[in-house]
């Protein structure tokens, strides 16, 4: 289960990276802003998953 969350977080980080790349080549500033916002959202979701995994790991180790 933790492994699935780690993979989901990794996939979200890749999506964020791709959004930032597309934002760099966007044809207008509005599209770039939308893509940058999406990247930030993906990063936030990934961070939340990573925190969940870390918290579960600490709980399972008895800390």
C-alpha positions as CSV (number, residue, x, y, z in Angstrom):
1,X,0.0,0.0,0.0
2,X,2.8,2.4,0.9
3,X,4.5,1.4,-2.3
4,X,1.4,2.4,-4.3
5,X,1.4,5.8,-2.7
6,X,5.1,6.3,-3.4
7,X,4.4,5.5,-7.1
8,X,1.4,7.8,-7.2
9,X,3.6,10.6,-5.7
10,X,6.3,9.9,-8.3
11,X,3.7,10.0,-11.1
12,X,2.4,13.3,-9.8
13,X,6.0,14.7,-9.7
14,X,6.4,13.7,-13.4
15,X,3.2,15.4,-14.3
16,X,4.3,18.6,-12.5
17,X,7.6,18.5,-14.4
18,X,5.9,18.1,-17.7
19,X,3.5,20.9,-17.0
20,X,6.4,23.2,-16.2
21,X,8.1,22.2,-19.5
22,X,4.9,22.9,-21.4
23,X,4.5,26.2,-19.6
24,X,8.0,27.2,-20.8
25,X,6.9,26.7,-24.4
26,X,3.3,27.9,-24.1
27,X,2.1,30.2,-26.8
28,X,0.6,32.8,-24.4
29,X,1.0,33.9,-20.8
30,X,-2.5,32.7,-19.8
31,X,-1.7,29.1,-20.9
32,X,1.6,29.3,-19.1
33,X,0.0,30.5,-15.9
34,X,-2.6,27.6,-16.1
35,X,0.1,25.0,-16.6
36,X,2.2,26.5,-13.8
37,X,-0.8,26.3,-11.5
38,X,-1.4,22.7,-12.5
39,X,2.2,21.9,-11.7
40,X,1.9,23.5,-8.3
41,X,-1.2,21.5,-7.6
42,X,0.5,18.2,-8.7
43,X,3.4,19.0,-6.4
44,X,1.1,19.7,-3.5
45,X,-0.7,16.4,-4.0
46,X,2.6,14.5,-4.3
47,X,3.9,16.2,-1.1
48,X,0.7,15.1,0.7
49,X,1.1,11.5,-0.4
50,X,4.8,11.6,0.7
51,X,3.8,12.9,4.1
52,X,1.2,10.2,4.5
53,X,3.8,7.5,3.6
54,X,6.3,9.0,6.0
55,X,3.7,9.2,8.8
56,X,2.6,5.6,8.2
57,X,6.2,4.5,8.3
58,X,6.9,6.2,11.6
59,X,3.7,4.6,13.0
60,X,4.6,1.1,11.8
61,X,8.1,1.5,13.3
62,X,6.5,2.5,16.6
63,X,7.7,6.1,16.7
